[in-house]
Amino acid sequence: MENPQSTTAPKLATPQQAIAKKPEKPEKPKNFPGMLKAYLPEIERALPRHMSGDRMARIALTAFRTTPALAKCNPTSVFAAVIQSSQLGLEVGLMGEAHLVPFKDVCQLIPGYQGLMKLARNSGFIEDIYAHEVRANDEFNLVLGLNRNLTHEPLKKDGFPASDKERGEIVGFYAVAVLKDGSRTFQAMSRAQVEQIRDNSKGYQASKRKDKESIWDTDFTSMGLKTVIRRLCKYLPKSPELATAIALDDAAGKGDQNLTVKDAIEGTWSPVDDDQPEETPEETAAAKVSDRPVSDGAPGFEDAVAAVRNGDIDLARSIAATLDDGQKQQIEVAIQNRDKLKETVDKPAAKGKGKKLFKEE
């Protein structure tokens, strides 16, 4: 009889060998460049379809490296700002659409005037939007009331606009928007009004306390243009992206956006109401005098927009019934956006102690 094949019994593992080693967790990146590389998929998910995650990451890294003070900021705040700019579809840095700005140890996302105009055009409500500065030697005329009008003729030399030096010091700014239906509206601000907004900015105040130059000192014209465009945008029908950009800018002016990575990724950021107005009551009242588009007779699209803004939804829908289908749809979208905003701000913050920003309909 054949002997069975001999087998070698396996060696028993020692107790130490029997305990499987736990896989080491990857170390979380501790600086902004590391976060940008590690969490690129998050940026890509936040971007509109026409934008590349790699491109946004390169632009963000360039903006970070050209502002050394950002290295002293909490890297999470820088990353949150980049994610939020991606959500809005704005490029930070040289394009002027948005900027990464250090404030104390936190990075804030500041939309530029180019970015605000881009979002206004992308909203679907605005055909065109632009702004200009007015100088002392230009011809400028502003008429308010029932028949509003604005004309501006820069000083010319040989038929072309003269140099800034020949035109004189800046005395004011204006911005114009053309709506899809062809109606137009504008806002105009004197230099004194713009400087009052500047002086109320906490970022500007902090620069003055530290005896440092701010962007108001190095590029007053761009900041003036942005100020008047921002005021104009507040009275235009807005997309959620434009409304968020304006709210971010307002919050930055007050000192803190309280922007987190989670809010930026989920698109749930909302400003904290600290009851600190950006503008004086006198400025707000003056702005309301000229906040309606030009109208030449029967109620039209601009009147329906004004009714939505004032909370008169029945009037808005009544006017919309006389408009074409495209304009009806725009009015209905504006009503829905307003209702969503009302529902958000009316929700009590804690145990019924919420502050309502709109009156009950």
C-alpha positions as CSV (number, residue, x, y, z in Angstrom):
1,M,0.0,0.0,0.0
2,E,1.3,3.4,-1.0
3,N,2.1,5.8,1.8
4,P,0.0,9.0,1.6
5,Q,1.9,12.1,0.5
6,S,3.3,13.8,3.5
7,T,2.2,17.4,4.1
8,T,3.9,20.1,6.1
9,A,1.6,21.6,8.7
10,P,1.4,25.4,8.4
11,K,3.2,27.4,11.1
12,L,0.9,29.0,13.6
13,A,1.1,32.8,13.6
14,T,2.2,34.5,16.7
15,P,-0.4,36.7,18.5
16,Q,1.5,39.8,17.3
17,Q,1.3,38.5,13.7
18,A,-2.3,37.6,14.0
19,I,-3.3,41.2,14.6
20,A,-3.7,42.9,11.3
21,K,-2.1,46.3,10.9
22,K,-4.6,49.1,10.5
23,P,-4.0,51.1,7.4
24,E,-2.6,54.5,8.1
25,K,-4.9,57.4,7.4
26,P,-3.5,59.9,4.9
27,E,-2.3,63.0,6.6
28,K,-4.5,66.0,6.0
29,P,-2.9,68.8,4.0
30,K,-1.8,71.7,6.2
31,N,-1.4,74.4,3.7
32,F,-3.4,75.9,0.8
33,P,-1.4,74.4,-2.1
34,G,-1.7,71.0,-0.5
35,M,-5.5,71.4,0.0
36,L,-5.8,72.5,-3.6
37,K,-4.2,69.4,-4.9
38,A,-5.9,67.0,-2.4
39,Y,-9.4,68.3,-2.9
40,L,-9.4,69.1,-6.6
41,P,-12.4,66.8,-7.2
42,E,-14.5,69.1,-4.8
43,I,-13.6,72.1,-6.9
44,E,-14.5,70.3,-10.1
45,R,-17.9,69.4,-8.7
46,A,-18.6,73.0,-7.8
47,L,-17.6,74.4,-11.2
48,P,-20.1,75.2,-14.0
49,R,-19.7,72.8,-16.9
50,H,-17.8,75.2,-19.1
51,M,-15.0,75.7,-16.6
52,S,-12.1,73.3,-16.0
53,G,-11.0,72.3,-12.5
54,D,-7.4,72.2,-13.5
55,R,-7.6,75.8,-14.8
56,M,-9.4,77.1,-11.7
57,A,-6.8,75.4,-9.5
58,R,-3.9,77.0,-11.5
59,I,-5.5,80.4,-11.3
60,A,-6.2,80.1,-7.6
61,L,-2.6,79.0,-6.9
62,T,-1.2,81.9,-8.9
63,A,-3.5,84.4,-7.0
64,F,-2.3,82.8,-3.7
65,R,1.4,83.1,-4.6
66,T,1.1,86.7,-5.8
67,T,-0.4,87.8,-2.4
68,P,2.2,86.7,0.2
69,A,-0.1,87.7,3.1
70,L,-2.5,84.9,2.2
71,A,0.2,82.4,3.4
72,K,-0.5,83.8,7.0
73,C,-4.3,83.1,6.6
74,N,-6.0,80.0,7.8
75,P,-5.6,77.7,4.7
76,T,-9.1,76.4,5.1
77,S,-10.5,79.9,4.6
78,V,-8.5,80.3,1.4
79,F,-9.8,77.0,0.2
80,A,-13.4,77.9,1.0
81,A,-13.0,81.2,-0.9
82,V,-11.7,79.3,-4.0
83,I,-14.6,76.8,-3.8
84,Q,-17.1,79.6,-3.5
85,S,-15.7,81.5,-6.5
86,S,-16.0,78.2,-8.4
87,Q,-19.7,77.9,-7.4
88,L,-20.3,81.4,-8.7
89,G,-18.3,80.8,-11.9
90,L,-15.8,83.6,-11.2
91,E,-12.1,83.4,-11.8
92,V,-9.9,84.8,-9.0
93,G,-6.8,86.9,-9.8
94,L,-5.7,88.8,-12.8
95,M,-9.0,88.7,-14.7
96,G,-10.5,91.0,-12.1
97,E,-13.7,88.9,-11.6
98,A,-12.9,88.1,-8.0
99,H,-10.0,88.5,-5.5
100,L,-8.6,86.5,-2.6
101,V,-8.1,89.2,0.1
102,P,-6.6,88.6,3.6
103,F,-8.4,90.1,6.5
104,K,-6.6,89.4,9.8
105,D,-6.0,85.7,9.6
106,V,-8.9,84.9,7.3
107,C,-9.1,85.0,3.5
108,Q,-12.2,86.6,2.1
109,L,-13.6,86.3,-1.4
110,I,-14.2,89.8,-2.9
111,P,-16.1,90.0,-6.2
112,G,-14.7,92.6,-8.6
113,Y,-16.8,94.9,-10.8
114,Q,-16.0,92.7,-13.8
115,G,-17.3,89.7,-11.9
116,L,-20.5,91.6,-10.9
117,M,-21.1,92.6,-14.6
118,K,-20.5,89.0,-15.7
119,L,-23.0,87.6,-13.3
120,A,-25.6,90.2,-14.3
121,R,-25.2,89.3,-17.9
122,N,-25.3,85.6,-17.1
123,S,-28.6,86.0,-15.1
124,G,-30.7,86.0,-18.3
125,F,-32.4,89.2,-17.3
126,I,-29.8,91.7,-18.5
127,E,-28.8,92.5,-22.1
128,D,-25.9,94.8,-21.2
129,I,-24.4,96.6,-18.2
130,Y,-21.5,99.1,-18.1
131,A,-20.1,101.9,-15.9
132,H,-17.9,105.0,-16.3
133,E,-16.2,107.6,-14.2
134,V,-17.1,111.3,-14.7
135,R,-14.3,113.9,-14.6
136,A,-14.4,117.6,-13.8
137,N,-14.1,118.8,-17.4
138,D,-16.6,116.3,-18.9
139,E,-20.1,117.3,-19.8
140,F,-22.5,115.5,-17.5
141,N,-26.2,115.9,-17.0
142,L,-28.5,114.0,-14.7
143,V,-32.3,114.3,-14.6
144,L,-34.5,112.4,-12.2
145,G,-38.3,112.4,-11.7
146,L,-40.9,111.1,-14.1
147,N,-38.6,111.3,-17.1
148,R,-35.2,110.2,-15.9
149,N,-32.3,110.8,-18.2
150,L,-28.5,110.7,-18.0
151,T,-26.0,112.1,-20.5
152,H,-22.2,112.0,-20.4
153,E,-19.8,113.5,-23.0
154,P,-16.1,113.1,-22.0
155,L,-13.8,116.0,-22.9
156,K,-12.5,115.4,-26.4
157,K,-9.2,116.3,-28.2
158,D,-9.1,115.9,-32.0
159,G,-12.4,114.1,-31.8
160,F,-11.2,111.5,-29.3
161,P,-11.5,111.3,-25.5
162,A,-8.8,113.5,-23.9
163,S,-6.3,112.2,-21.4
164,D,-7.3,111.7,-17.8
165,K,-5.1,114.6,-16.8
166,E,-6.8,116.9,-19.3
167,R,-10.3,115.7,-18.3
168,G,-9.5,116.6,-14.6
169,E,-10.2,114.9,-11.3
170,I,-12.9,112.3,-10.9
171,V,-16.1,113.9,-9.6
172,G,-18.4,110.9,-9.7
173,F,-19.5,107.5,-11.3
174,Y,-22.5,106.0,-13.0
175,A,-23.6,102.6,-14.2
176,V,-26.2,101.6,-16.8
177,A,-28.1,98.4,-17.3
178,V,-30.2,97.4,-20.4
179,L,-32.8,94.8,-19.7
180,K,-33.8,92.0,-22.1
181,D,-37.0,93.9,-23.1
182,G,-34.9,97.0,-24.1
183,S,-35.8,99.1,-21.0
184,R,-32.9,100.7,-19.2
185,T,-32.1,101.9,-15.7
186,F,-29.1,103.6,-14.1
187,Q,-27.5,104.7,-10.9
188,A,-25.2,107.7,-10.4
189,M,-23.0,108.5,-7.4
190,S,-20.9,111.6,-6.6
191,R,-17.3,111.1,-5.4
192,A,-18.4,112.1,-1.9
193,Q,-21.0,109.3,-1.8
194,V,-18.4,106.8,-3.0
195,E,-15.9,108.0,-0.4
196,Q,-18.5,107.6,2.3
197,I,-19.0,104.0,1.3
198,R,-15.2,103.6,1.4
199,D,-14.8,105.2,4.8
200,N,-17.4,102.8,6.3
201,S,-15.5,99.7,5.0
202,K,-13.8,97.8,7.8
203,G,-11.0,96.7,5.5
204,Y,-10.3,100.3,4.6
205,Q,-10.4,101.4,8.2
206,A,-8.0,98.6,9.2
207,S,-5.6,99.7,6.5
208,K,-5.6,103.3,7.7
209,R,-5.0,102.2,11.3
210,K,-2.0,100.2,10.2
211,D,-0.8,103.0,7.9
212,K,-1.0,100.7,4.9
213,E,-2.2,101.2,1.4
214,S,-5.5,99.7,0.5
215,I,-6.9,99.0,-3.0
216,W,-8.9,102.2,-2.6
217,D,-5.5,104.1,-2.5
218,T,-4.0,102.2,-5.4
219,D,-7.0,101.8,-7.7
220,F,-9.7,104.3,-6.7
221,T,-11.3,104.3,-10.2
222,S,-11.9,100.5,-10.2
223,M,-13.3,100.7,-6.7
224,G,-15.6,103.6,-7.6
225,L,-16.9,101.7,-10.6
226,K,-17.5,98.6,-8.5
227,T,-19.4,100.7,-5.9
228,V,-21.8,102.2,-8.4
229,I,-22.3,98.8,-10.2
230,R,-23.0,97.1,-7.0
231,R,-25.7,99.7,-6.1
232,L,-27.2,99.3,-9.6
233,C,-27.3,95.5,-9.2
234,K,-29.2,95.7,-6.0
235,Y,-32.2,97.1,-8.0
236,L,-32.0,94.6,-10.9
237,P,-33.7,91.2,-11.2
238,K,-31.0,88.8,-10.0
239,S,-29.8,85.3,-10.4
240,P,-28.9,83.4,-7.2
241,E,-25.2,83.7,-8.2
242,L,-25.4,87.5,-8.5
243,A,-27.4,87.8,-5.2
244,T,-24.7,85.7,-3.4
245,A,-21.8,87.8,-4.9
246,I,-23.4,91.0,-3.7
247,A,-24.0,89.5,-0.2
248,L,-20.4,88.3,0.0
249,D,-19.2,91.8,-0.9
250,D,-21.4,93.4,1.7
251,A,-20.3,90.9,4.4
252,A,-16.6,91.6,3.6
253,G,-17.2,95.3,4.0
254,K,-18.6,94.7,7.4
255,G,-15.6,92.6,8.4
256,D,-16.3,88.9,8.2
257,Q,-18.0,86.6,5.7
258,N,-18.1,83.6,8.0
259,L,-17.6,81.4,4.9
260,T,-16.9,77.7,5.6
261,V,-15.8,74.9,3.2
262,K,-19.0,73.0,3.9
263,D,-21.2,76.0,3.0
264,A,-19.1,76.8,-0.1
265,I,-19.3,73.2,-1.4
266,E,-23.0,72.8,-0.6
267,G,-23.9,76.3,-1.8
268,T,-25.6,77.0,1.5
269,W,-23.7,80.2,2.6
270,S,-25.8,83.1,3.8
271,P,-24.7,86.4,5.4
272,V,-24.9,86.9,9.1
273,D,-27.3,89.7,10.0
274,D,-25.4,92.0,12.4
275,D,-27.6,95.0,12.0
276,Q,-24.8,97.1,10.6
277,P,-25.8,98.8,7.5
278,E,-23.3,99.2,4.7
279,E,-24.8,102.6,3.7
280,T,-26.1,105.5,5.7
281,P,-30.0,105.9,5.8
282,E,-29.5,109.1,3.8
283,E,-27.7,107.2,1.0
284,T,-30.3,104.4,0.9
285,A,-33.1,106.9,0.6
286,A,-31.3,108.8,-2.1
287,A,-30.8,105.5,-4.1
288,K,-34.5,104.6,-3.9
289,V,-35.4,107.9,-5.7
290,S,-33.8,106.6,-8.9
291,D,-34.2,102.8,-8.6
292,R,-36.9,102.3,-11.3
293,P,-36.2,101.8,-15.0
294,V,-37.4,104.3,-17.5
295,S,-41.0,103.8,-18.5
296,D,-43.0,105.6,-21.2
297,G,-46.6,104.8,-20.5
298,A,-48.6,101.7,-19.6
299,P,-47.2,99.4,-16.9
300,G,-44.5,97.2,-18.4
301,F,-41.8,94.7,-17.5
302,E,-39.9,97.2,-15.4
303,D,-43.1,98.0,-13.4
304,A,-43.6,94.3,-12.7
305,V,-40.0,94.0,-11.5
306,A,-40.6,97.0,-9.2
307,A,-43.8,95.4,-7.9
308,V,-41.9,92.2,-7.0
309,R,-39.2,94.2,-5.3
310,N,-41.8,96.0,-3.2
311,G,-43.6,92.8,-2.3
312,D,-46.8,93.4,-4.3
313,I,-47.0,90.0,-5.9
314,D,-50.6,90.3,-7.1
315,L,-49.7,93.6,-9.0
316,A,-46.6,92.0,-10.4
317,R,-48.6,89.0,-11.8
318,S,-51.3,91.3,-13.1
319,I,-48.8,93.4,-15.1
320,A,-47.0,90.2,-16.2
321,A,-50.3,89.0,-17.8
322,T,-50.0,91.7,-20.4
323,L,-46.4,90.9,-21.3
324,D,-45.0,88.3,-23.7
325,D,-44.3,84.8,-22.6
326,G,-40.5,85.3,-22.1
327,Q,-41.1,88.3,-19.8
328,K,-43.9,86.5,-17.9
329,Q,-41.4,83.7,-17.1
330,Q,-38.8,86.2,-15.9
331,I,-41.3,87.8,-13.6
332,E,-42.4,84.4,-12.2
333,V,-38.8,83.4,-11.6
334,A,-38.2,86.7,-9.7
335,I,-41.3,86.0,-7.6
336,Q,-40.1,82.5,-6.8
337,N,-36.6,83.7,-5.9
338,R,-38.1,86.3,-3.6
339,D,-40.4,83.7,-1.9
340,K,-37.4,81.5,-1.3
341,L,-35.5,84.4,0.3
342,K,-38.5,85.3,2.4
343,E,-38.8,81.7,3.6
344,T,-35.1,81.6,4.6
345,V,-35.0,84.9,6.5
346,D,-38.3,84.4,8.2
347,K,-37.2,81.1,9.7
348,P,-36.5,81.5,13.4
349,A,-32.8,81.3,14.3
350,A,-33.5,79.8,17.7
351,K,-36.7,79.3,19.7
352,G,-38.7,81.7,17.7
353,K,-36.2,84.6,17.9
354,G,-35.7,85.1,14.2
355,K,-35.6,88.6,12.7
356,K,-38.0,89.1,9.8
357,L,-36.7,91.1,6.9
358,F,-40.0,91.2,5.0
359,K,-43.4,92.2,6.1
360,E,-46.1,89.5,6.0
361,E,-47.9,89.6,2.7
